[in-house]
Each structure stands twice: as C-alpha cells, then as structure tokens.
Amino acid sequence: QAQLVQSGGGLVQAGGSLRLSCAASGSIFRFNAMGWYRQAPGKQRELVAFITTGGSTNYVDSVKGRFTISRDNAKRTVSLQMNSLKPEDTAVYYCYADGPYGLRSWGQGTQVTVSS
C-alpha cells in the first residue's frame, strides 16, 4: 500500500473556495481510480468525487458544478478544488487511491469547515 499525505482544508466562509491535495509515496505501482470521500458528524462516509487513470471524473450530485477533481499521474497526486462552498460541505475529507490487487490506500483526513 501507498502512503497518502493530504494538505489543504481549513475554515472558510460560505461561498468561498478551498483546495485539497493528496500526494502518494511508498509504492511503485500505478494507481487506478483516485478520489475523495467525506464524513460529516453523525453521517456516513460519502464518496464526493473520483477520477480514473484516463481522466474520467464522477461527482456526487451535491457538488456538481462546484468541485473539480484532478490528478497528476507523474507526480502521483490528486486534488480537489472546491468552490462556492456551503455549510453542508463541512466534513472531514479523505483521499484514496486504488492500487493493484484491490488494495486501497487512504489519506489521514483533513477538516473542512464552512461557516454561514
């Protein structure tokens, strides 16, 4: 498994923007899908967005048009640009990367708080 280190996040007012980044190390294997989950207090973990090796993206309906996921295969990074943030986007965000043999690696989690 790879080690994923997240950066970004923090506190922002509603309507603002944040960018999350996730850098992988410790594995020589190429990743398949990479993406982001989030978990708000008292709620189940939710898949926010993912991106395939070829660059195809998928988003949960609640963030479509506001969030953009991207990846750099050479740098082994995945990022999430979050615009027009809403209080309901408040959660701990986790990046993940799918390696070979079904192995999934996770980031450490980053708090995103959107104030109204």
C-alpha positions in Angstrom: 0.0 0.0 0.0 1.0 3.6 -0.6 1.2 6.4 1.9 -1.1 9.3 1.1 -0.5 12.7 2.7 -3.2 15.3 2.5 -2.8 19.1 2.6 -5.2 22.0 2.4 -8.5 22.4 4.0 -9.4 24.6 6.9 -12.1 27.2 7.7 -13.8 29.3 5.1 -17.0 31.4 4.8 -19.9 30.2 2.7 -19.2 31.0 -0.9 -15.5 30.7 -0.5 -13.0 28.2 -2.0 -10.6 25.7 -0.7 -8.2 23.3 -2.4 -7.3 19.8 -1.1 -4.3 17.9 -2.3 -3.1 14.4 -1.7 0.3 13.1 -2.5 1.3 9.4 -2.7 4.5 7.8 -1.9 5.9 4.4 -1.0 4.5 2.4 -3.9 5.9 1.7 -7.3 2.6 0.6 -8.7 0.4 2.8 -10.8 -2.9 3.8 -9.3 -6.3 3.1 -10.8 -9.0 5.4 -9.5 -8.2 8.1 -7.1 -10.7 10.2 -5.3 -12.2 11.8 -2.2 -14.7 10.8 0.4 -16.0 13.0 3.2 -17.7 12.3 6.5 -19.8 14.9 8.4 -20.6 14.5 12.1 -23.3 11.9 12.6 -23.3 10.9 8.9 -22.0 8.1 6.9 -18.9 8.5 4.8 -19.8 9.8 1.3 -18.0 9.5 -1.9 -17.5 13.0 -3.2 -15.6 12.5 -6.4 -13.3 10.2 -8.2 -11.1 10.2 -11.3 -9.9 7.3 -13.3 -6.4 6.8 -14.8 -7.7 8.1 -18.1 -9.1 11.2 -16.5 -12.8 10.4 -16.4 -14.5 12.0 -13.5 -17.5 11.4 -11.4 -19.1 13.6 -8.7 -21.9 13.2 -6.2 -24.8 15.4 -7.2 -24.5 17.8 -4.4 -21.1 19.1 -5.5 -21.5 19.0 -9.3 -20.6 22.3 -10.8 -18.8 23.4 -7.7 -16.0 20.9 -7.1 -13.4 19.8 -9.6 -11.1 16.8 -9.2 -7.8 16.4 -11.0 -4.8 14.2 -10.9 -1.2 14.2 -12.0 -0.1 10.7 -12.7 3.6 11.6 -13.0 3.5 13.3 -9.6 1.1 10.8 -8.1 -1.2 13.4 -6.7 -4.9 14.0 -6.7 -6.5 17.4 -5.9 -10.0 18.7 -5.2 -10.8 22.3 -6.0 -13.9 23.3 -4.0 -15.7 26.5 -5.0 -18.9 28.1 -3.8 -18.6 26.2 -0.6 -21.7 25.7 1.6 -22.1 24.9 5.3 -23.3 21.4 4.3 -19.9 20.8 2.8 -18.4 20.8 6.3 -16.8 17.4 6.9 -13.6 15.6 7.2 -12.3 14.8 3.8 -10.3 11.7 2.9 -8.4 11.0 -0.3 -7.9 7.5 -1.5 -6.0 5.7 -4.2 -6.7 2.3 -5.7 -3.7 0.2 -6.4 -3.3 -3.3 -7.9 -4.9 -6.4 -6.4 -7.8 -4.3 -4.9 -5.6 -2.5 -2.4 -6.9 0.9 -1.4 -4.8 3.4 0.4 -6.2 6.3 2.4 -5.1 9.8 3.4 -5.1 10.9 7.0 -8.2 13.1 6.7 -8.5 16.9 6.6 -11.1 19.0 8.2 -13.1 21.4 6.1 -15.4 23.8 7.9 -17.7 26.2 6.1 -19.3 28.9 8.2 -22.5 30.5 7.3 
